[in-house]
């Protein structure tokens, strides 16, 4: 935990009182203070992905230093990070619906930052695995709390851009991680950190983790100093008896399973590709096309940043325009079509030329940013306000169990056990990821068709909330 953060400074039990609103909605803060919060969440999102993405660029140095293989790297990329991230996702979502979300995020950032520093100091596979577990535990707090905060800061018709800006941070982070990692590795190799306290004696890959972890502690302190928790936008109390935490959420999900199940599993299936391909694409360029860390920092990093900036802007703009024009179902068409545009990125092994392959790999950042932006905004519109945190946390659970855990490991396993050649990792990406993209698109199409039919019958709470625009 960062210096100066006393237990009282991050008391998670003192959330502001909720402000009841009518069925038509209430007043949202908006303005400068709301955008300050969004900017801080943007920075937190950047750091949350940088802490994960750095390992993807440092695969071979970590393998050599710790003495492990591709499958163990796949476990570090997926299971180690995802175990706590998945199983703590729903508890964190329920917590985000009940306590100060800002303070929950501050505590999470502090934990994952310390764990990232611990990753850089790890001497064994077990030590590094444990550190990645703690990174996942800390980061499980961010997503549900951040999206819930944004939903209480902006009205439904103005929510697309702030959500897309927050999502842009996580998209940009992959490119930022590549560029900064390449820069730090190159600088460390040239002796730039010799004599610097704490990190001067470390090898380059370890310096990267320690520097990124220290940056997270700074952001945690800034979030605590410059933002405050907004009042919650909740519907008027009905006087119903209190239920066990999670019971109302589970009942709502079950009643609306025809829409929500394909929606959630479509997201998880697409992000099996996002996690699996992004975990190994830099290694494919290094092993298969002869790139080095300096090339990745110069080309893949900036291109990833560019595509990551384009994607959320497209998604947010389309969302806001469709909302204002009354075409609330258009988001399902976007979700059904978008996965197809990621096919070129997972087939980059066929490019035959390093620069073209790099552009194709980077282009996936735009596609998955659009999917994430539209998906999160859709969820905030099809669940009651009291369930916003838990609705997002369920995506994190499923995306982690199915996507983050299986994606990197399946690619590594195909490389080691089927192809038997580390240089063929690009073909492993293609074999694993192509069918998952097509399945994801089909599941989103199913969710859209079910929603339209439910809206026509008038028997779906999700459809009622989406069409009313009052959420």
N, C-alpha and C positions, 0 to 999 in steps of 0.2 A: 504493500500500500504506500502511496506517495507520502513523503514527509509533509507534516502539517495537517493530514486528514485524521482528526480525532474521531472516535466512534460517534460522538454527538454530531459531528459535521455531516455524517452520512446516515442519519437516523431514517430508516426506511418506513417508519410507521406513521409519519406525520404528513400524510397527503392532504392537500386542501379539500375543504368540503365541496361536494359536487353541487353544481348549479342546475336545478330541475328546469327542463324546457318542455314545451308542448310538443305535440306530434309534428307540428310543422317546423320545429327546430328553434334555436335560440340565437343569441349573438355570439360570434366568434371573435377573439381578440384581433387577429391579423396584425398588420402594421409592422413597425421596426422591431419591436421586441419579439414578435413571432418569427421574423426572419433571422434574428440573432440566434434563436434556438435552433432553427433549421440549419443554419451555417455550422453551429457546433455539432449537431447530429451528423452533418455532412463530414466533418473532420473525424468524428468517431467512426463513421462508416469506412472512411479511407483507411484508418489505422487497423480496423478489424480485419480487413482483407489483406493489407500489407503483411500483417503478422502471419497470415496463412500462406500467402502467395510467395513469400521469400523462399520458403522451402522448395517450391517448384523450380526455382531457378538454380538452386544450390544442390540439386540431387547428387551429382557425381562427387563434389568435394565432401559432402556429408557421408556418402557411402564409403569413400576412401578413408576418412578420418575415424569414423566410428567402426568401420569394418562390417558393413551390412550389405544386403542385396536389394534388388528392385522391389521384391514383394514386401520386405520390411519397410522400404521407403513408402510403398503404397499404404501400408498400415499407418505410418506416421501422417501421411497426407489425409487419410480418411478416418479409420477407426479411432486412432488416438485423439484426434481433434473432435470427432463426431460423437463419441460415446457419451460424455457429459453434455455436450451441446444438444444431443437428441433427447436424452432422458430428463434433462433439466428444462427443456424448451417449454413444455406445458406448465410446470410449476412456475416458471418465470413469467409466462403469459398471464396466469391467474394472479400472480403477485403484482404484475403491472396494472391489472384492473383494480387493485385494492390499495396500493401504497404510492408514495412519491416516485414517479417514473424517472424524473431527473436524477434523484439520489440513487436509484437502482442502477441507472446507467453509469454513474460515476464509480460506484463500487465495482461494477463489471469491468470497466476500463482499467481500473487500478489492478484488479486481479490478473487480467490477461496480459497486461504490460509487464508485471513482475514475472509471470510465467514465460513470456517471450525472452526476457533477459536470462531466465533459467535455461531456456533452450540453447542459448548461445554458450552457456557454461557447461552443458551436458558432456559427460565423458563416456557414457554407455548408452546402449539402445534403451534400456529400462528407464534411465534418467530422462532421456529425451522424450520417450513415450509418456512418462508422467507429466512432464512440462507441457506437452501438447494437450493432455487431458485438461489441465488447468486453463489453458488458453480457451478451449471449448466451453468450459464452465463459465468463464467470464463473459465470453461473447454471446452466450445464450440469453443474456439480459438485454442486449441492445435492440434487436429487431422488433419484438413485441412492444417494448416501451416507446421506441422512437416513432413507429407508425401511429400508435395510440396518441402520442403527444401531438403529432401533426394534425390528426383528425379533430383534436380539441382546439387547435389554433386557427383553422381555416374552414370556411363553409364548404359543403359538398361541391358547389360549382367552381370553387377556387382551389381545390385540393390537389388537382393533377400536377401542377407545376412544383409545389413544395415537395410532394412525394417523389416526383421525378428528379428533383435536385438532390434529395437525400440518396436516392438510388444511384444517381450519377456518381456520387462519391465512392460507392462500392464498386461501380464499374470502372471508374478512373483509377482506382487503387491498384488494379492488376497491372496496368501500364506503368503507374508510378513506382510500384514495387520492382518491376523489371528494370526500369531506368535507374532508380536509386541503388538497387542491388548491383547492377553492372558498374555503376560509378564507384560505389564503395569497395567492391571487390578489386577493381582496377587500381583505385587509390591505395588500398591496403597492400596490394602486391608491389606497389612502387615505394612502400615504406612511409606513406603519409601519416600513419598513426603511431609510428615508433616514438616512445617516450610519453604518449598520452596516458594519464592515469587510468587504471582499471582495464582498458582495452588495448593498450599499446603492445602487450605481449601476446595477444590472441591472433589466431590465423584468420584470414579474411572472412570466411563464412560465419564465424563466431562474432566478429565485430558487427556484421549486419544485424544479427538478432539483438545484440545489446543496444545498438543505436535505435532500432525501431521500438524496442520496449521502453527506453527512456523517453522517446517522443510521446508515447501513449500516456505516461504519467503527467506530462505537461498539459495535454489536452484534458485529462480528468480534472486537474486543478482549475483550468480555464472554464470548464463547464460549470463547476461548482461556484465560481466567482461571478460569472456574467449572465447566468440564466436563472429563472425561477419556474416552479411548477404552475401550469395554468389550471384553472377550475375545469372540471370535467363536464362535458355536454352530455347529460343523461336525460332520458325521458322521465316524466313525472312518475313518482312512486305509485304502485298499484295497491300497496298494503298487503301483498302476498307474504306468506310465512317464509322465513329465511330457510334456504336449502343448503345442503352440504356443498362446499366449494367445488365447482366443476360439474355439479349435477344438472344445473340449468343449461350449461353450455353443451353437455353431452346430449341432453334431450333435444335441444334445438338442432344440433348436427344430425341426429338420427331422423328427426322428422323431415329434414330437407336433404337427405342423403342422395337422392337421385340427381341433384344438382352438385352438391358439395363433393361427393366422392370422386367423380371424374375430374372436377376442377382441381382438387388437391393432388390427385395422382398424376394428372397431366403435368402439373408443375414439377412434381418430384421426378418424373420421368425425363423431362427436359433438362433438369439440373443434374441428373446422372451424367449427361453429356457435358454440361458446363463444368462440373467438378472433374470428371475424368479427363476431358480433353485439355483443360487448362493446367491440370497437374502435370501432364506429360508433353504438351506441345513444345515448350521451350527445350526440353530434353531431346525431342525429335529433331529440332533445328540444330542442336549442338551435335548430336550423334549422326543423324542422317544427312545433313546438309553441310556439315563442317563449320558451323557458326561458332563464335566464342562469346564470352560474357560481354565484352565491349560491343560486339555487333548487336546483341540483344538489347543492351542499354541504349544504343544509338538508333535502332530501327524498330524493334518489336515494342519497346516501351512507349515511345511517342505515338506510334500507330495505334496501339491499344488505347491510349488516352484519347486520341481523336475519335475513334469509333465509340468509345464509352461515353463521350460527351454528346455525340450525335443521337445515340439510341434513346436515352431518357427524354431528351427534348422532343423527339418525334412522338414517343409514347405519351408524354404529358400533354402535348399540344392536341393530339388526336382525341385524348380522353376529355379534355376540357371542351373542345368543339362539339363532340358528340353529346356531352352532357347538356350544353346550352341549347343544342338543336333538338333535344328530346330523343335522340337515337341511343337509348341506354344499352341496347343489345349489341351495338356495334363492337363493343369490347371483346365479345366472344369470337367474332370473325377475326379480329386482330390476333387473338391467342391461338386460333386454329391455323392461321397462315404463317405466323412468324417462325415456328420451328423449321420450316422448310428452307428458310433463308440461311440457316446455320449449316446446311449440308456441305457447302464448299469449304468451310473451315475444318470440318472433320476429315475431309478428303484431301487435305493439303499435301499429303505424302505423294499425290499424283502430279503435283505442280511441276516438278522437275527442275526448278530453279529457286535458289534461296530467297531472293527478294519477293517473288510472287508467292511462295509458300508463307512468308512472313506476313504479307498483306492478308492472305486468306485466314491465317490463324487469328490475326488481330480483329478481323471483321466480326467474329462471333461475339465480341464484347458489345457491339451495337444490338445484335439480335437478342441476347439474353437480358440486356438492360431494358429493352422494350417489353419483353415478357414479364420481367420482374415488376416494372412500373405498373403495367396494366393489371397484373394479377393482384398486387397489393391494394390498388385502388378499388378493384372489383370486390375484394373481400370486405373492405371497409364499408361498402355499400350494400352488402347482402347479409350482414349480421347486425344485431342490435348494438347500440353504442356500448353497452356494458360488456360486450364480448369482443371488442376490437383487439385487445392484447392477446387473448387466448386464441382468436382466429388466426392471427399472424404466427403465434408460437407453434400452432399445429403444422403450418407450412415448414417451419424450421425443423420440427421433429421429423417429418416425412422426408424432406429434402436431405436431411443429414443421414437418416437410416438407409434410405434408398440411394440417394445421390452421392453425398460426400463419402460415405463408407464404402459403397460398392463401386462407384465410378473409377477412382484411381486404382483400387485393388484389382478390378477386372482387367484393366489395361495392362497392369504389371504382370498379372498371371498369364495372360495371352502371350506377352513378350517372353516370359521365362519358360512357361510350360508347353506352349504350342509352337511358337516360332523359334525359340531357343537361340535368339540372337538379339542383344540389346540394341543394335543399330536399326532393327525393324520395328521399333516402337510406334512409328507413324502408321504402319499397317494395323497394329493392335488398336490404335485410336479409331481407325476407319471401321474395323470389324465390330467393335463394341458399340460405338456411338451412333452409327447410321440407323440401325433399327430402333433405337431409343427415341430418336428425333421423330420418326414417323409414328411411333406409338403415342408420343406426347401430343402430336398434332391431332390424331384421331380421338384421344380422350377429351381434348378441349372442344372439338367439334361435337362430341356426344354431350358435353356439359351445356353447350349453347342450344342444341336441339331440345334437350330436356327442359331447359329454362323457358324457351319459347312455348313449348307445349304446356308447361305449368302456368305460365302467365295467361295463356288463352283459357285455361280451365279456371283460373283464379283460386287455386288451392295450394299455393306455395308462398311461405313467408319470405323466402329469398326474393322471389319475383315481385312481391308487394313492396318490399323495401327498395329494390332497385328502381322500380317504376315511379315510386313516390318522390325520390330524390331528397327526402327529408333527413336522411341519416348522415 
